[in-house]
Amino acid sequence: MVPIRPDRINKTKRKSIEIQINSQGKVIVRAPTWASENQINSFVQSKSSWIWKKVGEANKRLVLHPAQSKINPHDIPFLKQKARIAISDRVGYYAKIMELSYKNIRISNAKTRWGSCSPKNTLSFSWRLILFPQDIIDYVVVHELAHIKHKNHSKMFWDYVKTICPDYLNKRKWLRHKG
């Protein structure tokens, strides 16, 4: 699993470590002044499931309220890094389930193509996926991994996607309308 890196750590006079996910999906840690970097990182990793859930919820709110989701150009490097970590984690998870291996993961600047799989099994994903709900990211990851086995959109391809993501049709519809 890819380690979670807090976006900001504030050390203050306090007794315990606290994690907050802000409305932009940024991970903010408040820690006592005496807490070491290792202690903070261990605590953050121990809460990784909760963090990913809350980051997904924040991202979902961003997508559902486009007026609030205007992206500040200064945030793009952060979003790309966040996408790299989150998508790599999901690719690793689904590659094990699907018993597939890939060559590399690339994060692109694509605006309309959410993902692709090269003939040599390099997976590419738009960093903008990080603005989508977790289930949509998972669908795109499963879709691209399925191209390792089936290099087209044949019935066999869609049947394979369906074995991992039974409600893939709803995810495709969501991407067409909101993506």
Backbone as a chain_set.jsonl record, in Angstrom:
{"seq": "MVPIRPDRINKTKRKSIEIQINSQGKVIVRAPTWASENQINSFVQSKSSWIWKKVGEANKRLVLHPAQSKINPHDIPFLKQKARIAISDRVGYYAKIMELSYKNIRISNAKTRWGSCSPKNTLSFSWRLILFPQDIIDYVVVHELAHIKHKNHSKMFWDYVKTICPDYLNKRKWLRHKG", "coords": {"N": [[0.847, -1.186, 0.0], [0.495, 2.236, -0.778], [2.161, 4.756, 1.022], [0.506, 7.291, 2.967], [0.897, 10.71, 2.676], [0.824, 13.474, 4.721], [-0.666, 16.634, 3.903], [-0.191, 18.866, 5.325], [1.44, 19.524, 8.403], [0.87, 20.51, 11.618], [2.468, 21.476, 14.453], [1.755, 21.789, 17.811], [1.111, 22.884, 21.216], [-0.271, 20.344, 22.513], [-1.977, 17.308, 23.485], [-2.439, 15.017, 21.989], [-2.424, 13.345, 18.734], [-4.082, 14.555, 15.886], [-6.136, 14.115, 13.016], [-7.298, 15.802, 10.192], [-9.482, 16.164, 7.453], [-9.781, 18.455, 5.006], [-12.168, 20.563, 3.187], [-11.24, 20.492, 0.59], [-10.131, 18.053, 0.38], [-7.626, 17.772, 1.477], [-5.081, 16.501, 3.612], [-4.642, 17.192, 6.897], [-2.585, 17.355, 9.665], [-2.508, 17.609, 13.127], [-0.27, 17.823, 15.714], [1.39, 17.002, 18.838], [4.114, 19.016, 20.07], [6.243, 17.438, 20.871], [6.063, 15.111, 19.385], [7.523, 12.74, 17.209], [8.596, 12.543, 13.736], [8.36, 9.919, 12.803], [6.478, 8.854, 14.634], [4.243, 10.393, 14.008], [3.871, 9.703, 11.281], [3.386, 6.926, 11.551], [0.988, 6.968, 12.991], [-0.682, 8.257, 11.122], [-0.621, 6.363, 9.021], [-1.891, 4.249, 10.306], [-4.459, 5.083, 10.29], [-5.241, 5.038, 7.68], [-7.371, 3.853, 6.14], [-9.652, 5.229, 7.025], [-8.848, 7.816, 6.332], [-8.673, 7.666, 3.468], [-11.362, 7.185, 2.925], [-12.579, 9.576, 3.825], [-11.248, 11.463, 2.221], [-12.199, 10.663, -0.271], [-14.921, 11.265, 0.092], [-14.761, 14.066, 0.314], [-13.773, 14.665, -2.228], [-15.928, 13.811, -3.729], [-17.864, 15.682, -3.005], [-16.686, 17.926, -4.164], [-16.954, 17.312, -6.882], [-19.721, 17.136, -7.138], [-20.472, 19.72, -6.673], [-19.752, 21.823, -8.78], [-19.261, 24.603, -8.916], [-17.788, 25.134, -6.693], [-15.535, 23.808, -7.264], [-13.544, 24.962, -8.79], [-10.351, 24.885, -9.987], [-7.427, 25.899, -8.56], [-4.545, 26.924, -10.176], [-2.161, 26.666, -8.765], [-2.643, 24.515, -7.15], [-2.462, 22.285, -8.711], [0.041, 20.729, -8.93], [-0.012, 19.493, -6.388], [-2.445, 18.047, -6.581], [-1.783, 16.309, -8.658], [0.222, 14.77, -7.451], [-1.259, 13.644, -5.383], [-3.068, 12.178, -6.915], [-1.296, 10.378, -8.128], [-0.47, 8.832, -5.917], [-2.938, 7.816, -4.869], [-4.086, 6.507, -7.14], [-2.07, 4.687, -7.846], [-2.142, 3.048, -5.618], [-4.726, 1.92, -5.872], [-4.47, 0.621, -8.358], [-2.523, -1.298, -7.713], [-3.983, -2.784, -5.827], [-6.22, -3.785, -7.358], [-4.856, -5.092, -9.429], [-3.754, -7.292, -8.151], [-6.092, -8.695, -7.396], [-7.149, -9.218, -9.934], [-5.159, -10.684, -10.948], [-3.103, -9.714, -12.662], [-0.327, -8.203, -14.36], [1.41, -5.144, -14.765], [3.364, -2.756, -16.624], [4.121, -0.074, -15.966], [2.989, 2.938, -14.292], [1.519, 5.886, -15.346], [0.887, 9.322, -14.836], [-1.177, 11.545, -16.358], [-1.948, 14.625, -18.161], [-4.361, 14.647, -19.34], [-7.579, 15.735, -20.465], [-10.02, 14.701, -21.255], [-9.729, 11.981, -21.699], [-9.768, 9.475, -19.509], [-8.212, 7.325, -18.81], [-5.726, 5.001, -20.062], [-4.272, 2.146, -21.734], [-1.238, 1.034, -22.773], [0.204, -0.775, -25.619], [2.329, -2.137, -24.486], [1.566, -2.482, -21.909], [1.698, -0.255, -20.166], [0.115, 1.768, -17.923], [-1.899, 4.619, -18.101], [-3.221, 7.473, -16.501], [-5.455, 10.19, -16.075], [-4.692, 12.969, -14.033], [-6.866, 14.301, -13.138], [-8.749, 12.503, -12.331], [-8.619, 12.267, -9.596], [-10.409, 14.023, -8.594], [-12.788, 12.783, -8.644], [-15.374, 10.568, -7.298], [-14.438, 7.744, -5.228], [-15.402, 5.21, -6.153], [-15.696, 5.624, -8.867], [-13.098, 6.164, -9.699], [-12.046, 3.638, -9.126], [-13.471, 2.1, -11.016], [-12.389, 3.094, -13.467], [-9.733, 2.304, -13.152], [-10.024, -0.523, -13.05], [-11.093, -0.895, -15.62], [-8.912, -0.105, -17.277], [-6.938, -1.915, -16.453], [-8.167, -4.256, -17.311], [-7.706, -4.09, -20.012], [-5.193, -5.113, -20.295], [-5.529, -7.809, -20.481], [-7.496, -8.025, -22.476], [-7.262, -6.376, -25.375], [-9.108, -4.665, -26.502], [-12.53, -3.475, -26.927], [-14.301, -5.626, -26.768], [-17.012, -8.058, -26.39], [-16.035, -9.966, -24.646], [-14.163, -8.46, -23.232], [-15.86, -6.601, -21.844], [-17.383, -8.397, -20.359], [-15.399, -9.386, -18.689], [-14.668, -7.054, -17.263], [-17.066, -6.719, -15.936], [-17.034, -8.848, -14.136], [-15.411, -7.949, -12.098], [-16.318, -5.419, -11.556], [-19.382, -5.177, -11.125], [-21.432, -3.216, -11.482], [-20.617, -1.637, -13.606], [-21.811, -0.336, -15.795], [-23.335, 1.76, -14.719], [-21.279, 3.327, -13.74], [-19.949, 4.053, -16.094], [-21.96, 5.568, -17.261], [-22.122, 7.637, -15.381], [-19.593, 8.831, -15.76], [-19.902, 9.764, -18.384], [-21.872, 11.716, -18.076], [-21.13, 13.38, -15.887], [-18.41, 13.485, -15.841]], "CA": [[0.0, 0.0, 0.0], [1.26, 3.477, -0.884], [1.997, 5.536, 2.253], [-0.181, 8.573, 2.883], [1.714, 11.843, 3.125], [-0.028, 14.613, 5.072], [-0.424, 17.857, 3.144], [0.32, 19.847, 6.269], [1.569, 19.083, 9.792], [0.971, 21.629, 12.553], [2.858, 21.047, 15.796], [1.329, 22.747, 18.823], [1.038, 22.346, 22.579], [-1.469, 19.518, 22.632], [-1.646, 16.01, 24.071], [-2.608, 13.89, 21.063], [-2.361, 13.613, 17.292], [-5.402, 14.654, 15.27], [-6.126, 14.197, 11.554], [-8.465, 16.465, 9.63], [-9.556, 16.226, 5.998], [-10.528, 19.688, 4.735], [-13.159, 20.48, 2.104], [-10.535, 20.232, -0.667], [-9.572, 16.705, 0.458], [-6.24, 17.821, 1.955], [-4.866, 15.843, 4.899], [-3.973, 18.089, 7.83], [-2.293, 16.68, 10.929], [-2.114, 18.434, 14.275], [0.471, 16.926, 16.591], [2.124, 17.648, 19.93], [5.466, 19.441, 19.691], [7.199, 16.377, 21.176], [5.861, 13.943, 18.508], [8.529, 12.588, 16.148], [8.067, 12.32, 12.387], [7.975, 8.499, 12.736], [5.234, 8.678, 15.386], [3.169, 11.012, 13.222], [3.639, 8.866, 10.091], [2.763, 5.667, 11.994], [-0.408, 7.268, 13.326], [-1.386, 8.533, 9.866], [-0.788, 5.093, 8.301], [-2.862, 3.414, 11.024], [-5.791, 5.635, 9.994], [-5.307, 5.205, 6.226], [-8.7, 3.53, 5.6], [-10.518, 6.36, 7.347], [-8.393, 8.969, 5.541], [-9.099, 7.5, 2.071], [-12.815, 7.342, 2.882], [-12.897, 10.998, 3.966], [-10.752, 12.16, 1.024], [-13.174, 10.328, -1.313], [-16.139, 12.057, 0.34], [-14.456, 15.465, -0.026], [-13.685, 14.733, -3.689], [-17.285, 13.663, -4.243], [-18.503, 16.988, -2.834], [-16.114, 18.83, -5.171], [-17.523, 16.979, -8.184], [-21.146, 17.422, -7.132], [-20.657, 21.163, -6.601], [-18.717, 22.338, -9.663], [-18.921, 26.006, -8.663], [-16.768, 25.131, -5.649], [-14.4, 22.984, -7.664], [-12.599, 25.658, -9.658], [-9.026, 24.453, -9.542], [-6.374, 26.904, -8.529], [-3.373, 26.354, -10.854], [-1.121, 26.348, -7.782], [-2.989, 23.233, -6.522], [-2.308, 21.173, -9.66], [1.099, 19.779, -8.542], [-0.5, 18.724, -5.244], [-3.452, 17.109, -7.065], [-1.083, 15.272, -9.431], [0.874, 13.878, -6.486], [-2.335, 12.925, -4.706], [-3.566, 11.207, -7.895], [-0.274, 9.33, -8.281], [-0.51, 7.964, -4.742], [-4.225, 7.125, -4.78], [-4.289, 5.614, -8.28], [-1.101, 3.586, -7.715], [-2.676, 2.165, -4.58], [-5.868, 1.176, -6.426], [-3.958, -0.28, -9.405], [-1.913, -2.424, -7.009], [-5.058, -3.572, -5.212], [-6.983, -4.519, -8.372], [-3.966, -5.972, -10.197], [-3.675, -8.547, -7.382], [-7.38, -9.38, -7.521], [-7.333, -9.649, -11.318], [-3.971, -11.487, -11.28], [-2.5, -9.106, -13.841], [0.838, -7.358, -14.08], [1.53, -4.002, -15.66], [4.751, -2.309, -16.698], [4.346, 1.2, -15.298], [1.821, 3.81, -14.163], [1.808, 7.265, -15.73], [-0.177, 10.278, -14.554], [-1.157, 12.471, -17.502], [-2.683, 15.879, -18.068], [-5.514, 14.509, -20.235], [-8.804, 16.377, -19.981], [-11.206, 13.909, -21.577], [-9.41, 10.552, -21.645], [-9.49, 9.245, -18.085], [-7.156, 6.342, -18.677], [-5.385, 4.218, -21.252], [-3.331, 1.049, -21.54], [-0.412, 0.938, -23.98], [0.447, -2.161, -26.05], [3.321, -2.754, -23.586], [0.947, -2.534, -20.578], [1.889, 0.919, -19.325], [-1.195, 2.351, -17.643], [-1.894, 6.072, -17.96], [-4.444, 8.0, -15.912], [-5.491, 11.641, -15.912], [-4.665, 13.38, -12.631], [-8.191, 14.833, -12.806], [-9.539, 11.437, -11.695], [-8.594, 12.442, -8.149], [-11.562, 14.85, -8.251], [-13.981, 11.948, -8.754], [-15.597, 9.642, -6.182], [-13.571, 6.562, -5.224], [-15.93, 4.109, -6.972], [-15.448, 5.955, -10.276], [-11.657, 5.916, -9.883], [-11.883, 2.181, -9.165], [-13.947, 1.608, -12.304], [-11.411, 3.436, -14.508], [-8.576, 1.434, -12.919], [-10.408, -1.875, -13.494], [-11.232, -0.826, -17.075], [-7.59, -0.091, -17.921], [-6.286, -3.205, -16.18], [-8.799, -5.269, -18.164], [-7.087, -3.996, -21.339], [-3.991, -5.946, -20.319], [-5.994, -9.126, -20.917], [-8.26, -7.858, -23.725], [-6.793, -5.086, -25.914], [-10.19, -4.036, -27.266], [-13.77, -3.357, -26.17], [-15.151, -6.736, -27.201], [-17.911, -8.593, -25.365], [-15.187, -10.636, -23.645], [-13.612, -7.392, -22.395], [-16.891, -6.079, -20.938], [-17.718, -9.472, -19.419], [-14.307, -9.427, -17.715], [-14.84, -5.872, -16.406], [-18.256, -6.97, -15.106], [-16.721, -9.78, -13.036], [-14.752, -7.183, -11.038], [-17.119, -4.214, -11.296], [-20.696, -5.557, -11.659], [-22.258, -2.069, -11.863], [-19.786, -0.788, -14.467], [-22.631, 0.488, -16.685], [-23.662, 2.989, -13.989], [-20.043, 4.126, -13.654], [-19.744, 4.625, -17.436], [-22.976, 6.607, -17.417], [-21.702, 8.749, -14.535], [-18.469, 9.501, -16.428], [-20.397, 10.486, -19.556], [-22.687, 12.88, -17.699], [-20.494, 14.289, -14.922], [-16.964, 13.54, -16.04]], "C": [[0.887, 1.241, 0.0], [1.058, 4.291, 0.391], [1.281, 6.861, 1.99], [0.759, 9.635, 3.429], [0.793, 13.001, 3.465], [0.338, 15.834, 4.22], [0.151, 18.94, 4.044], [0.377, 19.221, 7.665], [1.758, 20.338, 10.646], [1.328, 21.063, 13.922], [2.511, 22.159, 16.782], [1.383, 22.099, 20.203], [-0.296, 21.63, 22.727], [-1.046, 18.142, 23.12], [-1.696, 14.852, 23.074], [-2.502, 14.346, 19.612], [-3.786, 13.591, 16.742], [-5.23, 14.768, 13.764], [-7.423, 14.859, 11.11], [-8.354, 16.401, 8.109], [-10.383, 17.463, 5.672], [-11.433, 19.521, 3.518], [-12.529, 20.223, 0.737], [-9.91, 18.834, -0.688], [-8.121, 16.677, 0.905], [-6.159, 17.243, 3.366], [-4.033, 16.759, 5.792], [-3.808, 17.353, 9.156], [-1.901, 17.725, 11.96], [-1.473, 17.483, 15.268], [1.127, 17.7, 17.72], [3.542, 17.997, 19.475], [6.492, 18.335, 19.905], [7.116, 15.186, 20.222], [6.918, 13.908, 17.398], [7.838, 12.374, 14.799], [7.594, 10.87, 12.236], [6.661, 8.241, 13.462], [4.049, 9.227, 14.591], [2.836, 10.138, 12.015], [2.975, 7.547, 10.453], [1.286, 5.883, 12.297], [-1.223, 7.475, 12.055], [-1.638, 7.225, 9.11], [-1.829, 4.206, 8.975], [-4.297, 3.864, 10.747], [-6.043, 5.741, 8.496], [-6.685, 4.887, 5.642], [-9.662, 4.69, 5.817], [-10.156, 7.57, 6.485], [-8.881, 8.849, 4.104], [-10.604, 7.684, 1.931], [-13.182, 8.825, 2.907], [-12.412, 11.816, 2.763], [-11.719, 11.905, -0.138], [-14.457, 11.128, -1.163], [-15.918, 13.522, -0.038], [-14.401, 15.624, -1.541], [-15.068, 14.644, -4.321], [-18.03, 14.988, -4.136], [-17.991, 17.982, -3.873], [-16.755, 18.594, -6.527], [-19.0, 17.353, -8.238], [-21.448, 18.916, -7.092], [-19.582, 21.848, -7.439], [-18.336, 23.784, -9.402], [-17.819, 26.1, -7.609], [-15.494, 24.425, -6.108], [-13.492, 23.652, -8.69], [-11.199, 25.372, -9.127], [-8.04, 25.599, -9.659], [-5.143, 26.277, -9.185], [-2.237, 25.97, -9.894], [-1.377, 25.008, -7.097], [-2.711, 22.039, -7.429], [-1.149, 20.241, -9.298], [0.678, 18.903, -7.358], [-1.504, 17.665, -5.711], [-2.815, 15.98, -7.879], [-0.418, 14.265, -8.491], [-0.164, 13.015, -5.76], [-2.903, 11.837, -5.628], [-2.58, 10.055, -8.047], [-0.352, 8.324, -7.121], [-1.797, 7.137, -4.725], [-4.413, 6.113, -5.905], [-3.315, 4.44, -8.227], [-1.585, 2.56, -6.703], [-3.8, 1.295, -5.14], [-5.432, 0.217, -7.533], [-3.335, -1.51, -8.751], [-2.954, -3.359, -6.431], [-5.783, -4.423, -6.263], [-6.107, -5.438, -9.219], [-3.821, -7.318, -9.481], [-4.954, -9.357, -7.538], [-7.538, -9.988, -8.915], [-6.177, -10.534, -11.806], [-3.33, -11.024, -12.591], [-1.258, -8.325, -13.429], [0.936, -6.29, -15.17], [2.983, -3.529, -15.624], [4.993, -1.074, -15.834], [3.015, 1.938, -15.171], [2.271, 5.226, -14.474], [0.62, 8.138, -15.355], [-0.082, 11.365, -15.623], [-1.97, 13.734, -17.211], [-3.949, 15.833, -18.928], [-6.771, 15.109, -19.615], [-10.044, 15.538, -20.24], [-10.95, 12.404, -21.562], [-8.962, 10.245, -20.224], [-8.377, 8.239, -17.877], [-6.871, 5.671, -19.997], [-4.384, 3.141, -20.862], [-2.557, 0.883, -22.84], [-0.256, -0.532, -24.388], [1.455, -2.891, -25.147], [2.867, -2.722, -22.128], [1.389, -1.427, -19.621], [0.513, 1.557, -19.164], [-1.049, 3.851, -17.442], [-3.249, 6.511, -17.434], [-4.343, 9.518, -15.815], [-5.469, 11.967, -14.421], [-6.03, 13.892, -12.192], [-9.109, 13.778, -12.184], [-9.63, 11.637, -10.188], [-9.77, 13.3, -7.677], [-12.867, 14.052, -8.255], [-14.159, 11.088, -7.511], [-14.743, 8.375, -6.347], [-14.094, 5.446, -6.126], [-15.726, 4.365, -8.465], [-13.969, 5.74, -10.599], [-11.421, 4.416, -10.009], [-12.341, 1.604, -10.496], [-12.924, 1.88, -13.411], [-10.173, 2.541, -14.37], [-8.873, 0.018, -13.412], [-10.493, -1.919, -15.018], [-9.86, -0.911, -17.749], [-6.822, -1.382, -17.65], [-6.86, -4.314, -17.062], [-8.216, -5.246, -19.572], [-5.77, -4.769, -21.411], [-4.36, -7.329, -20.846], [-6.706, -9.074, -22.274], [-7.966, -6.456, -24.258], [-7.852, -4.342, -26.723], [-11.409, -3.879, -26.36], [-14.778, -4.419, -26.635], [-16.096, -7.157, -26.073], [-17.102, -9.283, -24.265], [-14.564, -9.609, -22.685], [-14.65, -6.943, -21.368], [-17.342, -7.139, -19.939], [-16.665, -9.571, -18.319], [-14.404, -8.256, -16.74], [-15.986, -6.13, -15.425], [-17.969, -7.924, -13.948], [-16.098, -9.045, -11.844], [-15.623, -6.007, -10.605], [-18.527, -4.443, -11.866], [-21.573, -4.379, -12.106], [-21.496, -1.088, -12.764], [-20.618, 0.108, -15.384], [-23.029, 1.806, -16.016], [-22.454, 3.909, -13.903], [-19.755, 4.79, -15.003], [-20.713, 5.777, -17.673], [-22.578, 7.852, -16.607], [-20.586, 9.545, -15.217], [-18.948, 10.317, -17.643], [-21.114, 11.779, -19.169], [-21.961, 13.874, -16.798], [-18.996, 14.433, -15.12], [-16.599, 14.47, -17.146]], "O": [[1.903, 1.29, 0.693], [-0.079, 4.504, 0.811], [1.435, 7.468, 0.929], [1.34, 9.479, 4.503], [0.053, 13.472, 2.601], [1.5, 16.034, 3.865], [0.884, 19.819, 3.589], [-0.524, 18.481, 8.059], [2.681, 21.122, 10.427], [0.578, 20.265, 14.484], [2.915, 23.31, 16.614], [1.669, 20.909, 20.331], [-1.318, 22.246, 23.03], [0.149, 17.849, 23.16], [-1.063, 13.819, 23.293], [-2.49, 15.538, 19.304], [-4.588, 12.723, 17.088], [-4.308, 15.425, 13.281], [-8.505, 14.521, 11.59], [-7.27, 16.564, 7.548], [-11.562, 17.524, 6.02], [-11.458, 18.459, 2.895], [-13.217, 19.779, -0.182], [-9.24, 18.468, -1.653], [-7.446, 15.662, 0.733], [-7.038, 17.463, 4.198], [-2.879, 17.063, 5.49], [-4.765, 16.8, 9.698], [-1.078, 18.604, 11.702], [-2.056, 16.46, 15.625], [1.392, 18.896, 17.595], [4.095, 17.34, 18.593], [7.503, 18.288, 19.205], [8.002, 14.331, 20.236], [7.173, 14.914, 16.735], [6.649, 12.063, 14.738], [6.559, 10.613, 11.621], [5.817, 7.493, 12.968], [2.991, 8.602, 14.516], [1.667, 9.861, 11.749], [2.086, 7.091, 9.734], [0.439, 5.08, 11.907], [-2.322, 6.936, 11.92], [-2.742, 6.999, 8.614], [-2.567, 3.49, 8.298], [-5.239, 3.099, 10.952], [-6.955, 6.451, 8.074], [-7.131, 5.584, 4.731], [-10.394, 5.084, 4.908], [-11.034, 8.262, 5.971], [-9.44, 9.802, 3.56], [-11.077, 8.261, 0.952], [-13.998, 9.279, 2.105], [-13.086, 12.754, 2.338], [-12.025, 12.82, -0.902], [-15.018, 11.611, -2.146], [-16.79, 14.147, -0.642], [-14.918, 16.601, -2.083], [-15.351, 15.31, -5.317], [-18.744, 15.378, -5.059], [-18.76, 18.784, -4.402], [-17.067, 19.544, -7.245], [-19.482, 17.834, -9.263], [-22.552, 19.336, -7.436], [-18.618, 22.39, -6.898], [-17.19, 24.163, -9.642], [-17.014, 27.031, -7.627], [-14.485, 24.448, -5.404], [-12.745, 22.966, -9.388], [-10.912, 25.598, -7.951], [-7.854, 26.182, -10.727], [-4.734, 25.188, -8.782], [-1.453, 25.065, -10.178], [-0.459, 24.419, -6.527], [-2.723, 20.899, -6.966], [-1.34, 19.026, -9.355], [0.978, 17.709, -7.33], [-1.425, 16.512, -5.288], [-3.252, 14.831, -7.801], [-0.489, 13.057, -8.713], [0.035, 11.817, -5.554], [-3.184, 10.722, -5.186], [-2.981, 8.891, -8.09], [-0.304, 7.113, -7.336], [-1.757, 5.915, -4.585], [-4.849, 4.988, -5.661], [-3.698, 3.31, -8.532], [-1.452, 1.354, -6.91], [-3.829, 0.085, -4.915], [-5.968, -0.886, -7.637], [-3.585, -2.636, -9.18], [-2.829, -4.58, -6.531], [-5.942, -5.63, -6.087], [-6.584, -6.474, -9.684], [-3.771, -8.364, -10.128], [-4.907, -10.563, -7.783], [-7.998, -11.12, -9.062], [-6.207, -11.06, -12.918], [-3.056, -11.818, -13.491], [-1.152, -7.849, -12.299], [0.59, -6.519, -16.329], [3.732, -3.862, -14.706], [5.952, -1.027, -15.063], [2.043, 1.611, -15.851], [3.27, 5.708, -13.94], [-0.529, 7.736, -15.538], [0.95, 12.019, -15.774], [-2.587, 13.874, -16.155], [-4.542, 16.875, -19.21], [-6.998, 15.009, -18.41], [-11.028, 15.656, -19.509], [-11.896, 11.629, -21.422], [-7.905, 10.699, -19.786], [-7.671, 8.295, -16.87], [-7.662, 5.753, -20.937], [-3.741, 3.21, -19.815], [-3.147, 0.622, -23.888], [-0.547, -1.43, -23.598], [1.433, -4.118, -25.057], [3.674, -2.911, -21.218], [1.448, -1.636, -18.409], [-0.166, 1.849, -20.149], [-0.177, 4.302, -16.699], [-4.289, 6.002, -17.852], [-3.281, 10.062, -15.512], [-6.152, 11.314, -13.633], [-6.324, 13.915, -10.997], [-10.128, 14.116, -11.58], [-10.609, 11.223, -9.566], [-10.092, 13.305, -6.489], [-13.924, 14.581, -7.911], [-13.211, 10.893, -6.751], [-14.38, 7.995, -7.46], [-13.301, 4.794, -6.804], [-15.597, 3.418, -9.241], [-13.631, 5.197, -11.65], [-10.686, 3.97, -10.89], [-11.686, 0.721, -11.049], [-12.625, 0.989, -14.206], [-9.63, 2.075, -15.372], [-8.057, -0.574, -14.117], [-10.021, -2.871, -15.639], [-9.669, -1.694, -18.679], [-6.128, -1.885, -18.533], [-6.132, -5.202, -17.506], [-8.227, -6.267, -20.259], [-5.287, -5.046, -22.509], [-3.585, -7.945, -21.576], [-6.539, -9.962, -23.109], [-8.376, -5.463, -23.658], [-7.521, -3.481, -27.539], [-11.324, -4.125, -25.157], [-15.952, -4.126, -26.861], [-15.99, -6.672, -24.947], [-17.448, -9.191, -23.087], [-14.454, -9.856, -21.484], [-14.368, -6.905, -20.17], [-17.651, -6.814, -18.793], [-16.994, -9.81, -17.157], [-14.242, -8.435, -15.533], [-15.89, -5.806, -14.242], [-18.594, -7.821, -12.892], [-16.248, -9.481, -10.703], [-15.657, -5.649, -9.428], [-18.838, -3.966, -12.957], [-22.38, -4.535, -13.022], [-21.7, 0.125, -12.695], [-20.179, 1.207, -15.722], [-23.059, 2.85, -16.668], [-22.591, 5.13, -13.983], [-19.362, 5.956, -15.05], [-20.342, 6.821, -18.211], [-22.685, 8.977, -17.094], [-20.622, 10.775, -15.249], [-18.457, 11.418, -17.893], [-20.984, 12.802, -19.842], [-22.155, 15.083, -16.929], [-18.384, 15.382, -14.63], [-15.417, 14.636, -17.448]]}, "num_chains": 1, "name": "protein.A"}
